[in-house]
Amino acid sequence: MEVSAMSGPKTKRSTKSNPNPAPKPFGLHAFTERYGTEEACRDKLYRMRWPNGFVCPKCQNDICYPMEKRHLYQCQSCRCQASLTVGTVMEKTHLPLTKWFPAIYLVGTDKRGYSATGLERELHIGYKSAWYLLQRIRTAMVWSEWDRVLTGTVEVDDVFSGRPTKAVSVGAVRTRPKSSSAYR
């Protein structure tokens, strides 16, 4: 068994791997290192949109030609042009993906809610652009959960905002799996 001065004894790793490992949380610095370039963001969007490779939305052909300057993919068969951002919150915007990705990360990971002023300061963009990003992201977050039916144990937490005579109640909902022993 080898021993390194810095790391201690090396051991064999298990050959079995988890097919669905839990995502490891990381901070904004690590996030921007991973998705700090347009190319890295486009690669991630490509893998999310077409996990098994390109498929034409019109004819289902799997061969395409990238149109580098316009960031489109053209189908070889029907010549349909497909974009990575169509059907997403990033559709029809001129903001680069290097602004969208960290904005989605910041809004999605902040428990208290993120402000347009905070996005403006963090992303070095104008207030109108920050407000626009925030509205699109919030709308997408609401619509992605719109058609889900809650099952199992449902927990509701109330928060009151305003004066006691004119309080507004806001509820947050979390579901628990029935078989989870961590909540018992």
N, C-alpha and C positions, 0 to 999 in steps of 0.2 A: 504494500500500500504506500503510495507516494504521500509525502507531507510537504506542504508549501509553507514557507515562513509567514506568508500573509494570510492564508485561508484555512489552514488546518488540514486534516486528512481528507483525501478525495474518496468518495464512495460511488458505487455504481448506482445509476439512476434506473428507475423502473422503466421497462420497455412499454408498458401499457400507458396510453395517454387518454385523457378525458376528451371525448369528442366535442363536448360543449363546455369548455372551461368558463368559469365566472369571469367577467371582465374586471381587470384590476383598475382601481381608481388611480388617476394621476392628475397632477396639477396643470395649470395653464401653461407653465414653462414647457413641460413635457409635451403637452398638446400642440403648442406652436412649433416645437422641434419636429414633431411627426407630420403636421399639416401646415407648415409654414410657407410652402410654395404652391403655385397654381397647379403644377404638375402632380404633386402629391395629393392635392384635393381632388383633381380630376381622376386620378387613378382610383381613389377611394369611391367616388361616385360611380365610376364605371363598374367596379366590382359589386357595388350594392345594387345597381340597376340591372346588370346582366351578370349574375354570379357564374353562369355556365358559358359565358361568352356572348357576343352580340347576337341579338335576335331582332329582325326587322319588325316594327310594330304593325306594318301593313301586310306583308306577305309571309312572315315568319322565316325568311331566309337567314342563314347564319354567316354570310360573307358580306363584309362591308369594307369601304375605303375611308380612312380618316381624312377629313378636310381640316388640315392643321390650322389655317388662318382663321377659320370661322368656328372652330371647336365643334364640328358636327361629324356625324358618321353617315355615309351614304351607302345604301343597300346596293349590292351589285346587280340584283335581279330587277327590282322595280324602281330604283333610283330615288327612293324615299329618303329624305334626310332626317336623321334622328339626333336629338340633343340630349345631353346628360341632365339638363336642368328642367326640361319640360315635365310638367306634372309635379313639381316640387315647389317649395316656398321661394326658391331662387329663380323661378321662371320669369322671363321678361324683365330682368334687372341688369343694370350696367355695373353694379358693384362686383368686384372680384371675389372669387371663392375664398381668398385669404382673409376677407372681412366676414363673409357669411359663416364659415366654419367656427371661428372663435366666438362669434356672436351667439350661435346656437349652443355652443358649449357653455358659455357664461350664463345664458338665460336658463338652460336646462339643469345646471348644477347648483344654482343659487336657490336656497330654500325660501328666502324672504321675498324674492322677486327682484328683477333687475330693472333699473331705470334707463331711459334714453340718454340721460346725462352721463350715467355710468358707462354706457356703450360708447358714447361720444369720446369720453376721456380715455377709455381703455383701448379703443380701436383707432384713435386719431382720425376720426371722420367728423363731418358736420352734424349738427343736431337733427336736421331734417332727415338725413340718411339714417342716423341712429334710431330715430322715431319710426321710420319706415321699416327698418329691419325688425325692430321690436314688435310692431303690430303684425307683421307677416308671421313671425315665429310664434307669437301668442295664439294667433288664429289657427295655425297648423297644429299646435299642441291641443287646442280645444277640439278641433274636428277629428283628430286621430283617436280620441277617446269617446266620441259622440255615440257610437252605436254599440258600445260594449255593455253587457248586462252583468251587474255585480252578483256574484254567487258566493257561497260559503259564509264565513264570519265577516261582517262588514263593520268597520269602526268609523265613527264620525266624531270629528273634533270641531267644536264651535269657537269662533273668534268674533268678538264684538268690536265694532269700529264706530266712533262718534260719541256724542253725548248720551247719557243714560236714557233720556226721554226719546231720542231719535236714533237709537242704535240700529245698525245694520248687521244681520247675522250672516256669516260666511262659513260654509262647511267644507272640510277637506275629508276625502274618503280614502280608506285603504282596505284592501281585501287581504285575507289570510288564507293560506291553503288549509284544508280540513285536517290533513295528516301531520301538519307541522307540530312538533313537540316543543319547539322553542317558545311558543306563545302560551303554553299551559301553565 
